[in-house]
Amino acid sequence: MSDLFWDQLLQFIEEGRVVPIVGQNLLTVDVDGRQVLLYPYLAERLARYLGVPAEDLPAAAGALNEVAYRFLAEGNDIEDLYPVLKAIVAKEKIPVPEPLRQLAAIRPLKLFVTSTFDGLLETALNEARFGGQPRTKVYAYSPNAVQDLEAPLDDLDRPAVFHLFGRVSAVPDYVVTDEDLLEFVHSLQSDSRRPHLLFDELNRRQILVLGSSFPDWLARIFLRLPKRERLLMARGKTDVVADDRLREDKSLLRFLQRFSSRTKVFQGGGAVEFVAELHQRWTERHPPEADLLVETSERPSSPLDMMPGAVFLSYASEDRPVVEALKEALESAGVDVWFDRAALQAGDDYEAKIKRNIENCSLFVPVLSRSTLTSRRRFFRIEWDHALRIAVQVPPTMRFLVPVVIDDTPPNEPAIPEKFRQLHWQRVEAGKVDPDFVSLMRQLFREYQKALASAGR
């Protein structure tokens, strides 16, 4: 790649015209003092956990698929594999790989598409841009739960990570096997199930395919999928591929040279080397001391300030440990959450700010328990009362009140407002948050965001 190429790429990044597509080969981890690719390492751990042979697994892409083959060959149910893999990913203390940190440090990069199912990319963005606070928007596509961007890229108020092949969960909503991959690609080609806004953005912008390690057939489909016209007819922008596997695939290279001449394949190494060079050139052009503009517009200026459209948790202070677990589960699913951390009750200004937050929240969640049945005067009752007034203004087609009970409080308890008693209560027992409840809240939160985006157009 010439200096002219790098100069043009940096200019496109400065103008917000570039979208990185992150793959497995960017994710290296340190194991016993040696650098190994994360996904083959997870495959080895998964094989040993499932009790299937872990020898001779592929060293790169395909290792998880091979474990699945061996698991099925022993007569097991494939659906049992996904929750085990989720548990392994959750248990492993995986540091953020350096290439992800380097990409996250290039602040004009706003939309990141990933073919991986882990959460390391959003962690890198949160650490680089928000001091570790979970502010990055997260989307996860699957054939069973189609997600799209809630608004065009220019209208997104924060960086976003789009998991094109799903995000790790206890159900088969993410790609582990080749059969999963086939189903995802099939669904993505369906006009009714494709993420139209996402593909519109990829069609309009220059994409950097980094460490995808796609097989030949998938690389061709992937480069064509978001485009509105044939590769041979594509004009204007240059896509870049940086990947060891694709660089050495002579058949694919010949195909690109003949039918997609504006797709450039990085010859100076793989994805890790490309990102390192990109970061170095970006840093030389934008020294760190000149790029310390932390995105304060995204970060609340005080503990009482709330991200617009966040989920408001209202609770008795005695229940804070359970509420902390609930907040963590929701934020891990990409849902903005706010609750009063300090439980300060300091006069009219405090009350006014709390009420403004309730007025600007997407969902109001009263956390019900024996602690909320007290006869003492408590501030959460002011929150409940104001939320009930706001609920009257919400269209009947949208949910606003989502009561959650965390103990054996009966649904006919007279100390609970009548409106709350009339609604279905979600249950969180012993601080264990039901994944189905998290999925419901994520769905309602996304619906609110989409409605807000539509109203703003």
C-alpha positions as CSV (number, residue, x, y, z in Angstrom):
1,M,0.0,0.0,0.0
2,S,1.5,3.3,-1.1
3,D,1.6,6.5,1.0
4,L,-1.1,7.9,-1.3
5,F,-3.4,5.0,-0.3
6,W,-2.8,5.6,3.4
7,D,-3.3,9.3,3.1
8,Q,-6.6,8.8,1.3
9,L,-7.8,6.2,3.8
10,L,-7.0,8.6,6.7
11,Q,-8.9,11.4,5.0
12,F,-11.9,9.1,4.6
13,I,-11.8,8.1,8.2
14,E,-11.6,11.8,9.3
15,E,-14.8,12.3,7.2
16,G,-16.6,9.3,8.8
17,R,-16.7,7.4,5.6
18,V,-15.1,4.1,6.8
19,V,-16.6,1.1,8.5
20,P,-14.3,-1.7,9.9
21,I,-15.5,-5.2,9.8
22,V,-13.7,-7.2,12.5
23,G,-13.0,-10.9,12.4
24,Q,-11.5,-13.6,14.6
25,N,-8.0,-13.2,13.4
26,L,-7.7,-9.8,15.2
27,L,-8.3,-11.5,18.5
28,T,-5.1,-12.8,20.0
29,V,-4.7,-13.7,23.7
30,D,-1.8,-14.5,26.0
31,V,-1.8,-18.1,27.2
32,D,1.1,-19.3,29.3
33,G,3.3,-16.6,27.8
34,R,2.4,-17.3,24.1
35,Q,0.1,-15.4,21.8
36,V,-2.7,-17.6,20.5
37,L,-5.9,-16.9,18.6
38,L,-8.9,-16.6,20.9
39,Y,-11.4,-18.8,19.0
40,P,-9.2,-21.9,18.6
41,Y,-8.4,-21.5,22.3
42,L,-12.1,-21.3,23.2
43,A,-12.6,-24.4,21.0
44,E,-10.0,-26.3,23.0
45,R,-11.6,-25.3,26.3
46,L,-15.1,-26.2,24.9
47,A,-13.9,-29.7,23.8
48,R,-12.4,-30.5,27.2
49,Y,-15.5,-29.2,29.0
50,L,-17.8,-31.4,26.7
51,G,-15.5,-34.4,27.0
52,V,-14.9,-34.7,23.3
53,P,-11.4,-35.2,21.8
54,A,-9.4,-31.9,21.8
55,E,-6.4,-33.1,19.8
56,D,-5.6,-32.0,16.2
57,L,-8.2,-29.1,16.2
58,P,-7.6,-26.5,13.5
59,A,-5.3,-23.8,14.5
60,A,-7.5,-21.0,13.1
61,A,-11.0,-20.6,11.8
62,G,-13.1,-23.8,11.9
63,A,-11.9,-25.0,15.3
64,L,-15.3,-24.5,17.0
65,N,-17.1,-26.1,14.1
66,E,-14.8,-29.2,14.4
67,V,-15.7,-29.5,18.1
68,A,-19.3,-29.3,17.2
69,Y,-18.8,-32.2,14.7
70,R,-17.2,-34.3,17.4
71,F,-19.9,-33.5,19.9
72,L,-22.6,-34.5,17.4
73,A,-20.8,-37.6,16.4
74,E,-21.2,-38.9,20.0
75,G,-25.0,-38.6,19.7
76,N,-25.4,-35.3,21.6
77,D,-27.9,-32.5,21.0
78,I,-26.3,-29.5,19.3
79,E,-28.4,-27.1,21.3
80,D,-26.5,-28.2,24.5
81,L,-23.3,-26.7,23.1
82,Y,-24.3,-23.0,23.1
83,P,-25.0,-22.4,26.8
84,V,-21.7,-24.3,27.6
85,L,-19.8,-22.0,25.3
86,K,-21.5,-18.9,26.8
87,A,-20.4,-20.1,30.3
88,I,-16.8,-20.6,29.1
89,V,-16.7,-17.1,27.6
90,A,-18.2,-15.5,30.7
91,K,-15.7,-17.4,33.0
92,E,-12.6,-16.5,31.0
93,K,-10.9,-13.3,32.0
94,I,-10.0,-12.3,28.5
95,P,-8.0,-9.0,28.2
96,V,-8.9,-6.8,25.2
97,P,-6.5,-7.6,22.3
98,E,-4.3,-4.7,21.3
99,P,-5.6,-4.5,17.7
100,L,-9.1,-3.7,19.1
101,R,-7.7,-1.1,21.4
102,Q,-5.9,0.5,18.4
103,L,-9.1,0.6,16.4
104,A,-11.1,2.0,19.3
105,A,-8.6,4.8,19.7
106,I,-9.4,6.1,16.2
107,R,-12.4,8.1,17.3
108,P,-14.0,9.0,13.9
109,L,-14.7,5.3,13.4
110,K,-18.2,5.1,14.7
111,L,-19.8,1.9,13.3
112,F,-18.0,-1.4,13.8
113,V,-19.4,-4.6,12.2
114,T,-18.0,-7.8,13.7
115,S,-18.3,-11.5,12.7
116,T,-17.4,-12.5,16.2
117,F,-19.8,-13.3,19.1
118,D,-17.7,-12.1,22.0
119,G,-18.0,-8.6,23.7
120,L,-14.3,-7.6,23.5
121,L,-14.9,-4.9,20.8
122,E,-17.5,-3.0,22.8
123,T,-15.3,-3.3,25.9
124,A,-12.4,-1.7,23.9
125,L,-14.7,1.1,22.8
126,N,-16.1,1.7,26.3
127,E,-12.6,1.8,27.8
128,A,-11.1,4.1,25.1
129,R,-14.0,6.5,24.8
130,F,-16.1,6.4,28.0
131,G,-13.8,5.6,30.8
132,G,-15.1,2.0,30.9
133,Q,-18.8,3.0,31.2
134,P,-21.0,0.8,29.0
135,R,-22.1,3.5,26.5
136,T,-21.4,1.8,23.2
137,K,-24.6,0.7,21.4
138,V,-24.7,-3.0,20.6
139,Y,-26.8,-4.8,18.0
140,A,-26.9,-8.5,17.4
141,Y,-28.5,-10.0,14.3
142,S,-29.8,-13.5,14.1
143,P,-32.4,-15.2,11.8
144,N,-34.7,-15.6,14.8
145,A,-34.3,-12.1,16.1
146,V,-33.7,-9.7,13.2
147,Q,-32.0,-6.4,14.4
148,D,-31.1,-3.4,12.3
149,L,-29.5,-0.1,13.1
150,E,-32.1,2.1,14.7
151,A,-31.1,5.1,12.6
152,P,-28.6,6.0,9.8
153,L,-25.0,6.2,10.9
154,D,-24.8,10.0,10.9
155,D,-27.8,10.1,13.3
156,L,-26.3,7.7,15.9
157,D,-25.3,9.6,19.0
158,R,-22.7,7.0,20.1
159,P,-20.3,4.4,18.6
160,A,-22.0,1.1,17.7
161,V,-21.0,-2.5,17.4
162,F,-23.1,-4.7,15.1
163,H,-22.7,-8.5,15.6
164,L,-23.6,-9.6,12.1
165,F,-23.4,-13.3,13.1
166,G,-25.0,-13.0,16.5
167,R,-23.8,-12.5,20.1
168,V,-22.9,-15.2,22.6
169,S,-26.0,-16.4,24.4
170,A,-27.5,-19.6,25.9
171,V,-29.5,-20.3,22.8
172,P,-28.4,-20.9,19.1
173,D,-28.7,-17.3,18.1
174,Y,-25.0,-17.0,17.1
175,V,-22.7,-18.7,14.7
176,V,-20.7,-21.6,16.0
177,T,-21.0,-24.2,13.3
178,D,-20.8,-24.1,9.5
179,E,-24.5,-24.9,9.5
180,D,-25.2,-21.9,11.6
181,L,-23.2,-19.8,9.2
182,L,-25.2,-21.1,6.3
183,E,-28.5,-20.2,8.0
184,F,-27.3,-16.7,8.8
185,V,-26.1,-16.0,5.3
186,H,-29.3,-17.4,3.9
187,S,-31.3,-15.1,6.2
188,L,-29.2,-12.1,5.4
189,Q,-30.0,-12.5,1.7
190,S,-33.8,-12.4,2.4
191,D,-35.3,-9.0,1.5
192,S,-37.7,-9.3,4.5
193,R,-35.0,-10.3,7.0
194,R,-31.9,-8.4,5.9
195,P,-30.8,-5.4,8.0
196,H,-31.5,-2.7,5.4
197,L,-30.1,0.3,7.2
198,L,-26.9,-1.5,8.0
199,F,-26.4,-2.6,4.4
200,D,-27.2,0.9,3.2
201,E,-24.4,2.2,5.3
202,L,-22.0,-0.5,4.1
203,N,-22.9,0.2,0.5
204,R,-22.3,4.0,0.9
205,R,-19.0,3.7,2.8
206,Q,-15.5,2.2,2.4
207,I,-15.3,-1.0,4.4
208,L,-12.2,-2.6,5.9
209,V,-12.5,-6.4,6.1
210,L,-10.0,-7.2,8.9
211,G,-9.1,-10.7,9.9
212,S,-12.3,-12.3,8.7
213,S,-10.7,-15.6,7.7
214,F,-13.7,-16.3,5.5
215,P,-13.6,-19.3,3.1
216,D,-13.6,-18.3,-0.6
217,W,-17.4,-18.7,-1.1
218,L,-18.3,-16.6,1.9
219,A,-15.8,-13.8,1.1
220,R,-17.4,-13.4,-2.4
221,I,-20.9,-13.3,-0.9
222,F,-19.8,-11.0,1.9
223,L,-18.3,-8.4,-0.4
224,R,-21.4,-8.5,-2.7
225,L,-24.1,-8.7,0.0
226,P,-24.5,-5.0,1.0
227,K,-24.0,-3.7,-2.6
228,R,-26.9,-2.6,-4.8
229,E,-25.1,-3.6,-8.0
230,R,-22.8,-6.3,-9.3
231,L,-19.2,-6.2,-8.2
232,L,-18.2,-5.7,-11.8
233,M,-20.2,-2.5,-12.0
234,A,-19.2,-1.1,-8.6
235,R,-17.6,2.4,-8.9
236,G,-16.4,5.1,-6.6
237,K,-15.1,3.6,-3.4
238,T,-12.4,1.1,-2.6
239,D,-12.9,-1.7,-0.1
240,V,-9.8,-3.1,1.7
241,V,-9.2,-6.7,2.8
242,A,-6.5,-7.5,5.3
243,D,-6.5,-11.2,6.1
244,D,-3.8,-13.9,5.9
245,R,-6.2,-16.6,4.6
246,L,-7.7,-14.5,1.8
247,R,-4.3,-13.0,0.8
248,E,-3.1,-16.5,0.0
249,D,-6.2,-17.7,-1.8
250,K,-5.1,-17.5,-5.4
251,S,-8.6,-18.3,-6.7
252,L,-10.2,-15.5,-4.8
253,L,-7.4,-13.0,-5.7
254,R,-7.9,-13.8,-9.3
255,F,-11.7,-13.3,-9.0
256,L,-11.2,-9.9,-7.3
257,Q,-8.7,-8.8,-9.9
258,R,-11.1,-9.6,-12.7
259,F,-14.5,-8.7,-11.2
260,S,-13.9,-6.4,-8.2
261,S,-10.8,-4.4,-9.1
262,R,-11.6,-1.7,-6.5
263,T,-11.2,-4.2,-3.7
264,K,-7.6,-4.0,-2.5
265,V,-5.9,-6.8,-0.6
266,F,-3.3,-5.8,1.9
267,Q,0.0,-7.6,1.0
268,G,2.1,-6.3,3.9
269,G,0.9,-8.9,6.4
270,G,-2.4,-9.9,8.0
271,A,-5.1,-7.9,9.8
272,V,-3.0,-7.3,12.9
273,E,-0.2,-5.7,10.9
274,F,-2.7,-3.6,8.9
275,V,-4.3,-2.3,12.1
276,A,-0.9,-1.6,13.7
277,E,0.1,0.5,10.6
278,L,-3.2,2.3,10.5
279,H,-3.0,3.2,14.1
280,Q,0.6,4.4,13.8
281,R,-0.2,6.6,10.9
282,W,-3.3,7.9,12.6
283,T,-1.4,8.7,15.8
284,E,1.3,10.5,13.8
285,R,-1.4,12.6,12.1
286,H,-3.4,13.1,15.3
287,P,-1.1,13.1,18.3
288,P,-2.8,11.7,21.5
289,E,-2.5,15.0,23.3
290,A,-4.6,16.6,20.5
291,D,-7.1,13.8,20.6
292,L,-8.1,13.8,24.3
293,L,-11.6,15.2,23.6
294,V,-13.4,12.6,25.7
295,E,-16.9,12.3,24.4
296,T,-18.4,14.3,27.3
297,S,-21.6,14.9,25.4
298,E,-22.2,11.2,25.8
299,R,-21.4,11.0,29.5
300,P,-23.7,12.3,32.2
301,S,-22.2,15.4,33.8
302,S,-23.4,14.4,37.3
303,P,-24.7,11.2,39.0
304,L,-28.3,12.5,38.6
305,D,-28.0,13.1,34.9
306,M,-29.4,10.3,32.7
307,M,-28.9,9.2,29.1
308,P,-32.1,10.1,27.3
309,G,-34.2,7.1,26.8
310,A,-32.5,5.0,29.4
311,V,-34.4,2.5,31.6
312,F,-35.3,3.9,35.0
313,L,-35.0,1.5,38.0
314,S,-36.9,2.6,41.0
315,Y,-36.2,0.7,44.2
316,A,-36.0,0.7,48.0
317,S,-32.4,1.2,49.2
318,E,-32.4,-2.2,51.0
319,D,-32.7,-3.9,47.6
320,R,-29.7,-2.3,46.0
321,P,-27.6,-5.5,45.6
322,V,-30.4,-7.1,43.5
323,V,-30.9,-3.9,41.5
324,E,-27.1,-3.8,40.8
325,A,-27.3,-7.3,39.3
326,L,-30.4,-6.3,37.3
327,K,-28.6,-3.2,36.0
328,E,-25.5,-5.2,35.0
329,A,-27.5,-7.8,33.1
330,L,-29.4,-5.2,31.2
331,E,-26.3,-3.1,30.3
332,S,-24.6,-6.3,29.2
333,A,-27.4,-6.7,26.7
334,G,-26.9,-3.1,25.3
335,V,-29.7,-1.4,27.3
336,D,-29.0,2.0,28.9
337,V,-29.9,1.9,32.6
338,W,-30.2,4.6,35.3
339,F,-30.9,4.4,39.0
340,D,-30.2,6.7,41.9
341,R,-26.8,5.3,43.2
342,A,-26.5,7.6,46.2
343,A,-30.1,7.7,47.3
344,L,-29.6,11.3,48.2
345,Q,-32.8,13.1,49.0
346,A,-31.7,16.7,49.0
347,G,-34.5,19.1,48.4
348,D,-36.5,20.4,45.5
349,D,-33.7,20.4,42.9
350,Y,-33.0,16.7,43.5
351,E,-36.7,15.8,43.2
352,A,-37.0,17.9,40.0
353,K,-34.1,16.1,38.4
354,I,-35.4,12.7,39.3
355,K,-38.8,13.6,37.8
356,R,-37.1,14.9,34.6
357,N,-35.3,11.5,34.3
358,I,-38.6,9.7,34.6
359,E,-40.2,11.9,31.9
360,N,-37.2,11.1,29.6
361,C,-36.9,7.4,30.3
362,S,-38.0,4.7,27.9
363,L,-39.2,2.3,30.5
364,F,-40.0,2.7,34.2
365,V,-39.2,-0.4,36.3
366,P,-40.5,-0.3,39.9
367,V,-38.6,-3.0,41.8
368,L,-41.2,-4.5,44.2
369,S,-40.3,-6.3,47.4
370,R,-41.2,-6.6,51.1
371,S,-38.9,-3.5,51.6
372,T,-41.4,-1.4,49.5
373,L,-44.3,-2.3,51.7
374,T,-43.0,-0.3,54.7
375,S,-45.3,2.3,56.3
376,R,-42.4,4.8,56.5
377,R,-42.3,7.8,54.1
378,R,-39.9,6.8,51.3
379,F,-38.7,8.7,48.2
380,F,-39.4,5.8,45.8
381,R,-43.1,6.5,46.3
382,I,-42.6,9.9,44.8
383,E,-41.0,8.2,41.8
384,W,-43.9,5.7,41.5
385,D,-46.5,8.5,41.7
386,H,-44.8,10.6,39.0
387,A,-44.3,7.5,36.7
388,L,-48.0,6.7,37.0
389,R,-48.8,10.3,35.8
390,I,-46.4,9.9,32.8
391,A,-47.8,6.5,32.0
392,V,-51.2,8.1,31.2
393,Q,-49.5,10.0,28.3
394,V,-47.9,7.0,26.7
395,P,-49.7,5.5,23.7
396,P,-51.5,2.2,24.6
397,T,-49.4,0.4,21.9
398,M,-46.2,1.0,23.9
399,R,-45.2,-0.3,27.3
400,F,-43.9,2.1,29.9
401,L,-44.4,0.4,33.3
402,V,-42.6,-2.9,33.8
403,P,-42.9,-4.0,37.4
404,V,-40.3,-6.4,38.7
405,V,-40.7,-8.4,41.9
406,I,-37.7,-9.8,43.7
407,D,-39.2,-11.9,46.5
408,D,-42.6,-13.4,47.6
409,T,-44.5,-10.1,47.7
410,P,-48.1,-11.1,46.7
411,P,-49.6,-9.5,43.6
412,N,-52.7,-8.4,45.5
413,E,-50.7,-6.5,48.2
414,P,-52.7,-3.2,48.9
415,A,-49.5,-1.2,49.6
416,I,-48.6,-1.6,45.9
417,P,-50.3,1.0,43.6
418,E,-53.3,-0.5,41.8
419,K,-51.9,0.1,38.3
420,F,-48.8,-1.9,39.2
421,R,-51.0,-4.7,40.5
422,Q,-53.0,-4.8,37.3
423,L,-49.8,-5.4,35.2
424,H,-47.9,-8.6,34.7
425,W,-44.9,-8.8,37.1
426,Q,-41.5,-9.9,35.9
427,R,-39.7,-12.0,38.5
428,V,-36.1,-11.8,39.6
429,E,-35.4,-14.4,42.2
430,A,-32.3,-14.3,44.5
431,G,-30.6,-11.8,42.2
432,K,-30.7,-14.2,39.2
433,V,-31.9,-12.3,36.2
434,D,-33.9,-14.4,33.7
435,P,-32.4,-14.2,30.2
436,D,-35.9,-14.1,28.8
437,F,-36.6,-10.9,30.8
438,V,-33.4,-9.4,29.6
439,S,-34.4,-10.2,26.0
440,L,-37.8,-8.6,26.6
441,M,-36.3,-5.4,28.0
442,R,-33.8,-5.2,25.1
443,Q,-36.7,-5.6,22.6
444,L,-38.8,-2.9,24.4
445,F,-35.8,-0.6,24.6
446,R,-35.0,-1.0,20.9
447,E,-38.7,-0.4,20.0
448,Y,-38.5,2.9,22.0
449,Q,-35.3,3.9,20.2
450,K,-36.8,3.2,16.8
451,A,-39.9,5.1,17.6
452,L,-37.8,8.0,18.8
453,A,-35.7,8.0,15.7
454,S,-38.8,7.9,13.5
455,A,-40.3,10.8,15.3
456,G,-37.2,12.8,14.8
457,R,-37.2,12.4,11.0
